[in-house]
Amino acid sequence: MLAENQLVDSRKLSWHGHYGPLTSITNSKFTLTPFSGPELSGFILDHILLSNQITVLVHGIDIAKVNGEYPSDHFPVIADIVFNH
């Protein structure tokens, strides 16, 4: 539905590609227990959707821990963008 309205996944628009794992959730591959790490390779749940009027320099998923633990059951999806004039 969103793609029909001209929105595109920022990962596909990134000039310098994608960094980090493709999965955006922390669930275990075997038990689906959250907060286990980036184990479900390629399971993309979270997106940053943009119009073609925005340039995406780089896209990534941040798997950093805070005080030794994952702060959420989803990893932050990050995009460095430039607004086109």
PyMOL Python script that loads the backbone (N, CA, C, O; Angstrom):
from pymol import cmd

cmd.read_pdbstr("""\
ATOM      1  N   MET A   1       0.817  -1.181   0.000  1.00  0.00           N
ATOM      2  CA  MET A   1       0.000   0.000   0.000  1.00  0.00           C
ATOM      3  C   MET A   1       0.867   1.254   0.000  1.00  0.00           C
ATOM      4  O   MET A   1       0.587   2.204  -0.731  1.00  0.00           O
ATOM      5  N   LEU A   2       1.923   1.260   0.821  1.00  0.00           N
ATOM      6  CA  LEU A   2       2.783   2.439   0.879  1.00  0.00           C
ATOM      7  C   LEU A   2       3.578   2.619  -0.402  1.00  0.00           C
ATOM      8  O   LEU A   2       3.797   3.749  -0.839  1.00  0.00           O
ATOM      9  N   ALA A   3       4.021   1.508  -1.019  1.00  0.00           N
ATOM     10  CA  ALA A   3       4.777   1.598  -2.263  1.00  0.00           C
ATOM     11  C   ALA A   3       3.924   2.201  -3.379  1.00  0.00           C
ATOM     12  O   ALA A   3       4.448   2.877  -4.264  1.00  0.00           O
ATOM     13  N   GLU A   4       2.631   1.961  -3.339  1.00  0.00           N
ATOM     14  CA  GLU A   4       1.739   2.540  -4.343  1.00  0.00           C
ATOM     15  C   GLU A   4       1.689   4.058  -4.237  1.00  0.00           C
ATOM     16  O   GLU A   4       1.373   4.738  -5.213  1.00  0.00           O
ATOM     17  N   ASN A   5       1.994   4.585  -3.075  1.00  0.00           N
ATOM     18  CA  ASN A   5       1.980   6.034  -2.857  1.00  0.00           C
ATOM     19  C   ASN A   5       3.365   6.646  -3.010  1.00  0.00           C
ATOM     20  O   ASN A   5       3.649   7.698  -2.438  1.00  0.00           O
ATOM     21  N   GLN A   6       4.227   5.990  -3.778  1.00  0.00           N
ATOM     22  CA  GLN A   6       5.548   6.532  -4.137  1.00  0.00           C
ATOM     23  C   GLN A   6       6.589   6.456  -3.021  1.00  0.00           C
ATOM     24  O   GLN A   6       7.610   7.137  -3.111  1.00  0.00           O
ATOM     25  N   LEU A   7       6.377   5.669  -1.992  1.00  0.00           N
ATOM     26  CA  LEU A   7       7.368   5.519  -0.937  1.00  0.00           C
ATOM     27  C   LEU A   7       8.252   4.314  -1.236  1.00  0.00           C
ATOM     28  O   LEU A   7       7.776   3.275  -1.694  1.00  0.00           O
ATOM     29  N   VAL A   8       9.566   4.474  -0.966  1.00  0.00           N
ATOM     30  CA  VAL A   8      10.539   3.434  -1.265  1.00  0.00           C
ATOM     31  C   VAL A   8      11.341   3.143  -0.004  1.00  0.00           C
ATOM     32  O   VAL A   8      11.623   4.049   0.779  1.00  0.00           O
ATOM     33  N   ASP A   9      11.708   1.880   0.192  1.00  0.00           N
ATOM     34  CA  ASP A   9      12.545   1.495   1.329  1.00  0.00           C
ATOM     35  C   ASP A   9      13.905   2.181   1.189  1.00  0.00           C
ATOM     36  O   ASP A   9      14.557   2.058   0.152  1.00  0.00           O
ATOM     37  N   SER A  10      14.330   2.896   2.217  1.00  0.00           N
ATOM     38  CA  SER A  10      15.592   3.634   2.170  1.00  0.00           C
ATOM     39  C   SER A  10      16.795   2.718   1.926  1.00  0.00           C
ATOM     40  O   SER A  10      17.806   3.170   1.389  1.00  0.00           O
ATOM     41  N   ARG A  11      16.704   1.458   2.306  1.00  0.00           N
ATOM     42  CA  ARG A  11      17.793   0.502   2.047  1.00  0.00           C
ATOM     43  C   ARG A  11      18.042   0.364   0.546  1.00  0.00           C
ATOM     44  O   ARG A  11      19.188   0.227   0.117  1.00  0.00           O
ATOM     45  N   LYS A  12      16.982   0.400  -0.247  1.00  0.00           N
ATOM     46  CA  LYS A  12      17.103   0.262  -1.698  1.00  0.00           C
ATOM     47  C   LYS A  12      17.634   1.524  -2.368  1.00  0.00           C
ATOM     48  O   LYS A  12      18.165   1.456  -3.476  1.00  0.00           O
ATOM     49  N   LEU A  13      17.497   2.675  -1.709  1.00  0.00           N
ATOM     50  CA  LEU A  13      17.945   3.950  -2.270  1.00  0.00           C
ATOM     51  C   LEU A  13      19.364   4.332  -1.846  1.00  0.00           C
ATOM     52  O   LEU A  13      19.912   5.305  -2.365  1.00  0.00           O
ATOM     53  N   SER A  14      19.964   3.599  -0.926  1.00  0.00           N
ATOM     54  CA  SER A  14      21.239   3.984  -0.332  1.00  0.00           C
ATOM     55  C   SER A  14      22.390   3.950  -1.345  1.00  0.00           C
ATOM     56  O   SER A  14      22.639   2.935  -1.995  1.00  0.00           O
ATOM     57  N   TRP A  15      23.080   5.082  -1.459  1.00  0.00           N
ATOM     58  CA  TRP A  15      24.217   5.187  -2.377  1.00  0.00           C
ATOM     59  C   TRP A  15      25.370   4.291  -1.941  1.00  0.00           C
ATOM     60  O   TRP A  15      26.050   3.707  -2.785  1.00  0.00           O
ATOM     61  N   HIS A  16      25.598   4.177  -0.650  1.00  0.00           N
ATOM     62  CA  HIS A  16      26.745   3.417  -0.137  1.00  0.00           C
ATOM     63  C   HIS A  16      26.341   2.071   0.458  1.00  0.00           C
ATOM     64  O   HIS A  16      27.122   1.452   1.182  1.00  0.00           O
ATOM     65  N   GLY A  17      25.147   1.625   0.161  1.00  0.00           N
ATOM     66  CA  GLY A  17      24.716   0.308   0.602  1.00  0.00           C
ATOM     67  C   GLY A  17      24.187   0.265   2.020  1.00  0.00           C
ATOM     68  O   GLY A  17      23.844   1.281   2.624  1.00  0.00           O
ATOM     69  N   HIS A  18      24.136  -0.954   2.521  1.00  0.00           N
ATOM     70  CA  HIS A  18      23.584  -1.246   3.845  1.00  0.00           C
ATOM     71  C   HIS A  18      24.696  -1.765   4.743  1.00  0.00           C
ATOM     72  O   HIS A  18      25.557  -2.522   4.295  1.00  0.00           O
ATOM     73  N   TYR A  19      24.683  -1.362   6.013  1.00  0.00           N
ATOM     74  CA  TYR A  19      25.658  -1.836   6.996  1.00  0.00           C
ATOM     75  C   TYR A  19      24.941  -2.544   8.135  1.00  0.00           C
ATOM     76  O   TYR A  19      23.849  -2.147   8.539  1.00  0.00           O
ATOM     77  N   GLY A  20      25.562  -3.586   8.641  1.00  0.00           N
ATOM     78  CA  GLY A  20      24.978  -4.347   9.734  1.00  0.00           C
ATOM     79  C   GLY A  20      24.147  -5.505   9.208  1.00  0.00           C
ATOM     80  O   GLY A  20      24.106  -5.757   8.004  1.00  0.00           O
ATOM     81  N   PRO A  21      23.487  -6.204  10.118  1.00  0.00           N
ATOM     82  CA  PRO A  21      22.659  -7.340   9.683  1.00  0.00           C
ATOM     83  C   PRO A  21      21.415  -6.856   8.957  1.00  0.00           C
ATOM     84  O   PRO A  21      21.044  -5.688   9.076  1.00  0.00           O
ATOM     85  N   LEU A  22      20.773  -7.731   8.213  1.00  0.00           N
ATOM     86  CA  LEU A  22      19.525  -7.365   7.551  1.00  0.00           C
ATOM     87  C   LEU A  22      18.336  -7.447   8.500  1.00  0.00           C
ATOM     88  O   LEU A  22      17.346  -6.739   8.317  1.00  0.00           O
ATOM     89  N   THR A  23      18.424  -8.301   9.506  1.00  0.00           N
ATOM     90  CA  THR A  23      17.299  -8.439  10.434  1.00  0.00           C
ATOM     91  C   THR A  23      17.206  -7.234  11.364  1.00  0.00           C
ATOM     92  O   THR A  23      18.220  -6.663  11.765  1.00  0.00           O
ATOM     93  N   SER A  24      15.983  -6.860  11.699  1.00  0.00           N
ATOM     94  CA  SER A  24      15.796  -5.707  12.584  1.00  0.00           C
ATOM     95  C   SER A  24      15.161  -6.109  13.916  1.00  0.00           C
ATOM     96  O   SER A  24      14.734  -5.248  14.684  1.00  0.00           O
ATOM     97  N   ILE A  25      15.099  -7.407  14.191  1.00  0.00           N
ATOM     98  CA  ILE A  25      14.546  -7.853  15.473  1.00  0.00           C
ATOM     99  C   ILE A  25      15.571  -8.708  16.201  1.00  0.00           C
ATOM    100  O   ILE A  25      16.482  -9.258  15.583  1.00  0.00           O
ATOM    101  N   THR A  26      15.421  -8.817  17.509  1.00  0.00           N
ATOM    102  CA  THR A  26      16.418  -9.495  18.335  1.00  0.00           C
ATOM    103  C   THR A  26      16.053 -10.943  18.651  1.00  0.00           C
ATOM    104  O   THR A  26      16.716 -11.578  19.471  1.00  0.00           O
ATOM    105  N   ASN A  27      15.022 -11.466  18.022  1.00  0.00           N
ATOM    106  CA  ASN A  27      14.551 -12.810  18.369  1.00  0.00           C
ATOM    107  C   ASN A  27      15.555 -13.902  18.018  1.00  0.00           C
ATOM    108  O   ASN A  27      16.257 -13.810  17.012  1.00  0.00           O
ATOM    109  N   SER A  28      15.615 -14.929  18.852  1.00  0.00           N
ATOM    110  CA  SER A  28      16.450 -16.093  18.611  1.00  0.00           C
ATOM    111  C   SER A  28      15.929 -16.874  17.404  1.00  0.00           C
ATOM    112  O   SER A  28      14.720 -17.016  17.222  1.00  0.00           O
ATOM    113  N   LYS A  29      16.835 -17.367  16.599  1.00  0.00           N
ATOM    114  CA  LYS A  29      16.472 -18.163  15.429  1.00  0.00           C
ATOM    115  C   LYS A  29      15.782 -19.464  15.840  1.00  0.00           C
ATOM    116  O   LYS A  29      14.930 -19.971  15.110  1.00  0.00           O
ATOM    117  N   PHE A  30      16.139 -19.994  16.983  1.00  0.00           N
ATOM    118  CA  PHE A  30      15.647 -21.308  17.392  1.00  0.00           C
ATOM    119  C   PHE A  30      14.417 -21.252  18.289  1.00  0.00           C
ATOM    120  O   PHE A  30      13.499 -22.058  18.137  1.00  0.00           O
ATOM    121  N   THR A  31      14.395 -20.298  19.231  1.00  0.00           N
ATOM    122  CA  THR A  31      13.294 -20.257  20.198  1.00  0.00           C
ATOM    123  C   THR A  31      12.379 -19.047  20.008  1.00  0.00           C
ATOM    124  O   THR A  31      11.317 -18.971  20.626  1.00  0.00           O
ATOM    125  N   LEU A  32      12.783 -18.105  19.161  1.00  0.00           N
ATOM    126  CA  LEU A  32      12.091 -16.828  18.946  1.00  0.00           C
ATOM    127  C   LEU A  32      12.046 -15.953  20.192  1.00  0.00           C
ATOM    128  O   LEU A  32      11.288 -14.984  20.244  1.00  0.00           O
ATOM    129  N   THR A  33      12.856 -16.291  21.201  1.00  0.00           N
ATOM    130  CA  THR A  33      12.959 -15.480  22.407  1.00  0.00           C
ATOM    131  C   THR A  33      13.579 -14.126  22.054  1.00  0.00           C
ATOM    132  O   THR A  33      14.626 -14.092  21.408  1.00  0.00           O
ATOM    133  N   PRO A  34      12.961 -13.001  22.463  1.00  0.00           N
ATOM    134  CA  PRO A  34      13.539 -11.694  22.151  1.00  0.00           C
ATOM    135  C   PRO A  34      14.815 -11.423  22.939  1.00  0.00           C
ATOM    136  O   PRO A  34      15.122 -12.121  23.905  1.00  0.00           O
ATOM    137  N   PHE A  35      15.535 -10.426  22.524  1.00  0.00           N
ATOM    138  CA  PHE A  35      16.775  -9.959  23.158  1.00  0.00           C
ATOM    139  C   PHE A  35      17.919 -10.963  23.024  1.00  0.00           C
ATOM    140  O   PHE A  35      18.833 -10.965  23.849  1.00  0.00           O
ATOM    141  N   SER A  36      17.883 -11.809  22.005  1.00  0.00           N
ATOM    142  CA  SER A  36      18.930 -12.811  21.806  1.00  0.00           C
ATOM    143  C   SER A  36      20.032 -12.339  20.867  1.00  0.00           C
ATOM    144  O   SER A  36      21.173 -12.785  20.989  1.00  0.00           O
ATOM    145  N   GLY A  37      19.720 -11.459  19.948  1.00  0.00           N
ATOM    146  CA  GLY A  37      20.711 -10.976  18.995  1.00  0.00           C
ATOM    147  C   GLY A  37      20.186 -11.023  17.575  1.00  0.00           C
ATOM    148  O   GLY A  37      19.048 -11.431  17.342  1.00  0.00           O
ATOM    149  N   PRO A  38      21.011 -10.608  16.621  1.00  0.00           N
ATOM    150  CA  PRO A  38      20.570 -10.567  15.219  1.00  0.00           C
ATOM    151  C   PRO A  38      20.675 -11.942  14.552  1.00  0.00           C
ATOM    152  O   PRO A  38      21.512 -12.136  13.670  1.00  0.00           O
ATOM    153  N   GLU A  39      19.850 -12.878  14.958  1.00  0.00           N
ATOM    154  CA  GLU A  39      19.968 -14.260  14.492  1.00  0.00           C
ATOM    155  C   GLU A  39      19.067 -14.599  13.309  1.00  0.00           C
ATOM    156  O   GLU A  39      19.394 -15.501  12.538  1.00  0.00           O
ATOM    157  N   LEU A  40      17.962 -13.914  13.146  1.00  0.00           N
ATOM    158  CA  LEU A  40      17.033 -14.232  12.050  1.00  0.00           C
ATOM    159  C   LEU A  40      17.478 -13.508  10.787  1.00  0.00           C
ATOM    160  O   LEU A  40      16.910 -12.479  10.420  1.00  0.00           O
ATOM    161  N   SER A  41      18.472 -14.034  10.140  1.00  0.00           N
ATOM    162  CA  SER A  41      19.073 -13.392   8.981  1.00  0.00           C
ATOM    163  C   SER A  41      18.039 -13.136   7.888  1.00  0.00           C
ATOM    164  O   SER A  41      17.324 -14.046   7.467  1.00  0.00           O
ATOM    165  N   GLY A  42      17.970 -11.893   7.440  1.00  0.00           N
ATOM    166  CA  GLY A  42      17.104 -11.541   6.332  1.00  0.00           C
ATOM    167  C   GLY A  42      15.665 -11.279   6.706  1.00  0.00           C
ATOM    168  O   GLY A  42      14.864 -10.946   5.833  1.00  0.00           O
ATOM    169  N   PHE A  43      15.300 -11.416   7.982  1.00  0.00           N
ATOM    170  CA  PHE A  43      13.930 -11.140   8.405  1.00  0.00           C
ATOM    171  C   PHE A  43      13.806  -9.635   8.625  1.00  0.00           C
ATOM    172  O   PHE A  43      14.174  -9.123   9.682  1.00  0.00           O
ATOM    173  N   ILE A  44      13.289  -8.935   7.626  1.00  0.00           N
ATOM    174  CA  ILE A  44      13.217  -7.479   7.673  1.00  0.00           C
ATOM    175  C   ILE A  44      11.816  -7.068   8.081  1.00  0.00           C
ATOM    176  O   ILE A  44      10.854  -7.290   7.345  1.00  0.00           O
ATOM    177  N   LEU A  45      11.706  -6.473   9.248  1.00  0.00           N
ATOM    178  CA  LEU A  45      10.410  -6.073   9.776  1.00  0.00           C
ATOM    179  C   LEU A  45      10.259  -4.555   9.804  1.00  0.00           C
ATOM    180  O   LEU A  45       9.174  -4.034   9.545  1.00  0.00           O
ATOM    181  N   ASP A  46      11.328  -3.855  10.112  1.00  0.00           N
ATOM    182  CA  ASP A  46      11.280  -2.405  10.281  1.00  0.00           C
ATOM    183  C   ASP A  46      11.922  -1.707   9.080  1.00  0.00           C
ATOM    184  O   ASP A  46      12.944  -2.161   8.566  1.00  0.00           O
ATOM    185  N   HIS A  47      11.327  -0.621   8.646  1.00  0.00           N
ATOM    186  CA  HIS A  47      11.789   0.096   7.457  1.00  0.00           C
ATOM    187  C   HIS A  47      11.772   1.596   7.714  1.00  0.00           C
ATOM    188  O   HIS A  47      11.067   2.081   8.599  1.00  0.00           O
ATOM    189  N   ILE A  48      12.553   2.316   6.933  1.00  0.00           N
ATOM    190  CA  ILE A  48      12.427   3.760   6.799  1.00  0.00           C
ATOM    191  C   ILE A  48      11.984   3.976   5.362  1.00  0.00           C
ATOM    192  O   ILE A  48      12.737   3.710   4.425  1.00  0.00           O
ATOM    193  N   LEU A  49      10.770   4.453   5.193  1.00  0.00           N
ATOM    194  CA  LEU A  49      10.215   4.657   3.858  1.00  0.00           C
ATOM    195  C   LEU A  49      10.300   6.130   3.490  1.00  0.00           C
ATOM    196  O   LEU A  49       9.940   7.003   4.280  1.00  0.00           O
ATOM    197  N   LEU A  50      10.782   6.396   2.279  1.00  0.00           N
ATOM    198  CA  LEU A  50      11.017   7.763   1.837  1.00  0.00           C
ATOM    199  C   LEU A  50      10.515   7.966   0.415  1.00  0.00           C
ATOM    200  O   LEU A  50      10.292   7.004  -0.320  1.00  0.00           O
ATOM    201  N   SER A  51      10.343   9.211   0.041  1.00  0.00           N
ATOM    202  CA  SER A  51      10.041   9.522  -1.351  1.00  0.00           C
ATOM    203  C   SER A  51      11.352   9.611  -2.124  1.00  0.00           C
ATOM    204  O   SER A  51      12.430   9.682  -1.533  1.00  0.00           O
ATOM    205  N   ASN A  52      11.249   9.606  -3.430  1.00  0.00           N
ATOM    206  CA  ASN A  52      12.442   9.731  -4.271  1.00  0.00           C
ATOM    207  C   ASN A  52      13.051  11.128  -4.203  1.00  0.00           C
ATOM    208  O   ASN A  52      14.111  11.359  -4.786  1.00  0.00           O
ATOM    209  N   GLN A  53      12.420  12.047  -3.519  1.00  0.00           N
ATOM    210  CA  GLN A  53      12.932  13.409  -3.388  1.00  0.00           C
ATOM    211  C   GLN A  53      13.981  13.518  -2.287  1.00  0.00           C
ATOM    212  O   GLN A  53      14.488  14.608  -2.023  1.00  0.00           O
ATOM    213  N   ILE A  54      14.307  12.411  -1.647  1.00  0.00           N
ATOM    214  CA  ILE A  54      15.304  12.387  -0.577  1.00  0.00           C
ATOM    215  C   ILE A  54      16.422  11.447  -0.997  1.00  0.00           C
ATOM    216  O   ILE A  54      16.173  10.322  -1.432  1.00  0.00           O
ATOM    217  N   THR A  55      17.665  11.922  -0.861  1.00  0.00           N
ATOM    218  CA  THR A  55      18.834  11.101  -1.176  1.00  0.00           C
ATOM    219  C   THR A  55      19.282  10.373   0.082  1.00  0.00           C
ATOM    220  O   THR A  55      19.442  10.986   1.137  1.00  0.00           O
ATOM    221  N   VAL A  56      19.484   9.064  -0.031  1.00  0.00           N
ATOM    222  CA  VAL A  56      19.956   8.258   1.096  1.00  0.00           C
ATOM    223  C   VAL A  56      21.442   7.971   0.884  1.00  0.00           C
ATOM    224  O   VAL A  56      21.822   7.336  -0.099  1.00  0.00           O
ATOM    225  N   LEU A  57      22.274   8.438   1.804  1.00  0.00           N
ATOM    226  CA  LEU A  57      23.709   8.219   1.685  1.00  0.00           C
ATOM    227  C   LEU A  57      24.095   6.827   2.166  1.00  0.00           C
ATOM    228  O   LEU A  57      24.845   6.117   1.495  1.00  0.00           O
ATOM    229  N   VAL A  58      23.588   6.442   3.317  1.00  0.00           N
ATOM    230  CA  VAL A  58      23.913   5.124   3.873  1.00  0.00           C
ATOM    231  C   VAL A  58      22.736   4.651   4.711  1.00  0.00           C
ATOM    232  O   VAL A  58      22.005   5.457   5.287  1.00  0.00           O
ATOM    233  N   HIS A  59      22.559   3.340   4.771  1.00  0.00           N
ATOM    234  CA  HIS A  59      21.468   2.710   5.514  1.00  0.00           C
ATOM    235  C   HIS A  59      22.077   1.637   6.400  1.00  0.00           C
ATOM    236  O   HIS A  59      23.058   1.002   6.010  1.00  0.00           O
ATOM    237  N   GLY A  60      21.522   1.422   7.572  1.00  0.00           N
ATOM    238  CA  GLY A  60      22.063   0.380   8.426  1.00  0.00           C
ATOM    239  C   GLY A  60      21.145   0.019   9.578  1.00  0.00           C
ATOM    240  O   GLY A  60      20.126   0.663   9.828  1.00  0.00           O
ATOM    241  N   ILE A  61      21.546  -1.032  10.266  1.00  0.00           N
ATOM    242  CA  ILE A  61      20.852  -1.469  11.475  1.00  0.00           C
ATOM    243  C   ILE A  61      21.883  -1.509  12.600  1.00  0.00           C
ATOM    244  O   ILE A  61      22.924  -2.154  12.482  1.00  0.00           O
ATOM    245  N   ASP A  62      21.580  -0.819  13.677  1.00  0.00           N
ATOM    246  CA  ASP A  62      22.503  -0.684  14.809  1.00  0.00           C
ATOM    247  C   ASP A  62      22.218  -1.784  15.827  1.00  0.00           C
ATOM    248  O   ASP A  62      21.126  -1.844  16.392  1.00  0.00           O
ATOM    249  N   ILE A  63      23.196  -2.652  16.060  1.00  0.00           N
ATOM    250  CA  ILE A  63      22.995  -3.763  17.005  1.00  0.00           C
ATOM    251  C   ILE A  63      23.768  -3.545  18.311  1.00  0.00           C
ATOM    252  O   ILE A  63      24.062  -4.498  19.033  1.00  0.00           O
ATOM    253  N   ALA A  64      24.087  -2.294  18.603  1.00  0.00           N
ATOM    254  CA  ALA A  64      24.852  -1.985  19.811  1.00  0.00           C
ATOM    255  C   ALA A  64      24.057  -2.327  21.066  1.00  0.00           C
ATOM    256  O   ALA A  64      22.834  -2.188  21.112  1.00  0.00           O
ATOM    257  N   LYS A  65      24.784  -2.776  22.076  1.00  0.00           N
ATOM    258  CA  LYS A  65      24.194  -3.044  23.381  1.00  0.00           C
ATOM    259  C   LYS A  65      24.405  -1.834  24.281  1.00  0.00           C
ATOM    260  O   LYS A  65      25.350  -1.068  24.089  1.00  0.00           O
ATOM    261  N   VAL A  66      23.530  -1.664  25.258  1.00  0.00           N
ATOM    262  CA  VAL A  66      23.649  -0.613  26.259  1.00  0.00           C
ATOM    263  C   VAL A  66      23.806  -1.311  27.597  1.00  0.00           C
ATOM    264  O   VAL A  66      22.931  -2.073  28.008  1.00  0.00           O
ATOM    265  N   ASN A  67      24.902  -1.058  28.271  1.00  0.00           N
ATOM    266  CA  ASN A  67      25.214  -1.724  29.538  1.00  0.00           C
ATOM    267  C   ASN A  67      25.141  -3.240  29.402  1.00  0.00           C
ATOM    268  O   ASN A  67      24.678  -3.934  30.307  1.00  0.00           O
ATOM    269  N   GLY A  68      25.606  -3.746  28.256  1.00  0.00           N
ATOM    270  CA  GLY A  68      25.686  -5.189  28.045  1.00  0.00           C
ATOM    271  C   GLY A  68      24.402  -5.869  27.603  1.00  0.00           C
ATOM    272  O   GLY A  68      24.367  -7.093  27.474  1.00  0.00           O
ATOM    273  N   GLU A  69      23.342  -5.097  27.367  1.00  0.00           N
ATOM    274  CA  GLU A  69      22.064  -5.695  26.975  1.00  0.00           C
ATOM    275  C   GLU A  69      21.467  -4.924  25.803  1.00  0.00           C
ATOM    276  O   GLU A  69      21.760  -3.747  25.596  1.00  0.00           O
ATOM    277  N   TYR A  70      20.618  -5.621  25.038  1.00  0.00           N
ATOM    278  CA  TYR A  70      19.888  -4.950  23.972  1.00  0.00           C
ATOM    279  C   TYR A  70      18.784  -4.103  24.594  1.00  0.00           C
ATOM    280  O   TYR A  70      18.017  -4.607  25.415  1.00  0.00           O
ATOM    281  N   PRO A  71      18.684  -2.828  24.223  1.00  0.00           N
ATOM    282  CA  PRO A  71      17.700  -1.941  24.854  1.00  0.00           C
ATOM    283  C   PRO A  71      16.270  -2.150  24.375  1.00  0.00           C
ATOM    284  O   PRO A  71      15.341  -1.617  24.981  1.00  0.00           O
ATOM    285  N   SER A  72      16.070  -2.911  23.305  1.00  0.00           N
ATOM    286  CA  SER A  72      14.733  -3.122  22.768  1.00  0.00           C
ATOM    287  C   SER A  72      14.684  -4.476  22.077  1.00  0.00           C
ATOM    288  O   SER A  72      15.722  -5.088  21.825  1.00  0.00           O
ATOM    289  N   ASP A  73      13.470  -4.945  21.770  1.00  0.00           N
ATOM    290  CA  ASP A  73      13.358  -6.189  21.009  1.00  0.00           C
ATOM    291  C   ASP A  73      13.465  -5.926  19.504  1.00  0.00           C
ATOM    292  O   ASP A  73      13.384  -6.855  18.701  1.00  0.00           O
ATOM    293  N   HIS A  74      13.645  -4.662  19.128  1.00  0.00           N
ATOM    294  CA  HIS A  74      13.920  -4.273  17.740  1.00  0.00           C
ATOM    295  C   HIS A  74      15.192  -3.437  17.708  1.00  0.00           C
ATOM    296  O   HIS A  74      15.434  -2.622  18.599  1.00  0.00           O
ATOM    297  N   PHE A  75      16.005  -3.646  16.671  1.00  0.00           N
ATOM    298  CA  PHE A  75      17.198  -2.821  16.490  1.00  0.00           C
ATOM    299  C   PHE A  75      16.814  -1.522  15.774  1.00  0.00           C
ATOM    300  O   PHE A  75      15.899  -1.515  14.950  1.00  0.00           O
ATOM    301  N   PRO A  76      17.509  -0.427  16.085  1.00  0.00           N
ATOM    302  CA  PRO A  76      17.247   0.816  15.367  1.00  0.00           C
ATOM    303  C   PRO A  76      17.664   0.705  13.899  1.00  0.00           C
ATOM    304  O   PRO A  76      18.757   0.234  13.587  1.00  0.00           O
ATOM    305  N   VAL A  77      16.785   1.142  13.015  1.00  0.00           N
ATOM    306  CA  VAL A  77      17.105   1.254  11.596  1.00  0.00           C
ATOM    307  C   VAL A  77      17.516   2.702  11.377  1.00  0.00           C
ATOM    308  O   VAL A  77      16.802   3.624  11.773  1.00  0.00           O
ATOM    309  N   ILE A  78      18.672   2.900  10.742  1.00  0.00           N
ATOM    310  CA  ILE A  78      19.259   4.235  10.623  1.00  0.00           C
ATOM    311  C   ILE A  78      19.529   4.545   9.157  1.00  0.00           C
ATOM    312  O   ILE A  78      19.977   3.677   8.408  1.00  0.00           O
ATOM    313  N   ALA A  79      19.259   5.765   8.752  1.00  0.00           N
ATOM    314  CA  ALA A  79      19.594   6.228   7.404  1.00  0.00           C
ATOM    315  C   ALA A  79      20.141   7.639   7.480  1.00  0.00           C
ATOM    316  O   ALA A  79      19.538   8.509   8.108  1.00  0.00           O
ATOM    317  N   ASP A  80      21.283   7.871   6.843  1.00  0.00           N
ATOM    318  CA  ASP A  80      21.798   9.228   6.673  1.00  0.00           C
ATOM    319  C   ASP A  80      21.206   9.751   5.383  1.00  0.00           C
ATOM    320  O   ASP A  80      21.399   9.165   4.318  1.00  0.00           O
ATOM    321  N   ILE A  81      20.480  10.861   5.477  1.00  0.00           N
ATOM    322  CA  ILE A  81      19.740  11.346   4.318  1.00  0.00           C
ATOM    323  C   ILE A  81      20.086  12.805   4.005  1.00  0.00           C
ATOM    324  O   ILE A  81      20.604  13.539   4.847  1.00  0.00           O
ATOM    325  N   VAL A  82      19.784  13.194   2.775  1.00  0.00           N
ATOM    326  CA  VAL A  82      19.918  14.576   2.336  1.00  0.00           C
ATOM    327  C   VAL A  82      18.606  14.966   1.673  1.00  0.00           C
ATOM    328  O   VAL A  82      18.124  14.256   0.790  1.00  0.00           O
ATOM    329  N   PHE A  83      18.027  16.080   2.086  1.00  0.00           N
ATOM    330  CA  PHE A  83      16.801  16.568   1.470  1.00  0.00           C
ATOM    331  C   PHE A  83      17.165  17.282   0.171  1.00  0.00           C
ATOM    332  O   PHE A  83      17.947  18.233   0.184  1.00  0.00           O
ATOM    333  N   ASN A  84      16.610  16.835  -0.935  1.00  0.00           N
ATOM    334  CA  ASN A  84      16.869  17.457  -2.232  1.00  0.00           C
ATOM    335  C   ASN A  84      16.031  18.721  -2.363  1.00  0.00           C
ATOM    336  O   ASN A  84      14.889  18.775  -1.908  1.00  0.00           O
ATOM    337  N   HIS A  85      16.610  19.727  -2.985  1.00  0.00           N
ATOM    338  CA  HIS A  85      15.883  20.994  -3.187  1.00  0.00           C
ATOM    339  C   HIS A  85      15.137  20.963  -4.497  1.00  0.00           C
ATOM    340  O   HIS A  85      14.466  21.932  -4.849  1.00  0.00           O
TER     341      HIS A  85
END
""", "prot")
cmd.dss("prot")
cmd.show_as("cartoon", "prot")
cmd.util.cbc("prot")
cmd.orient("prot")
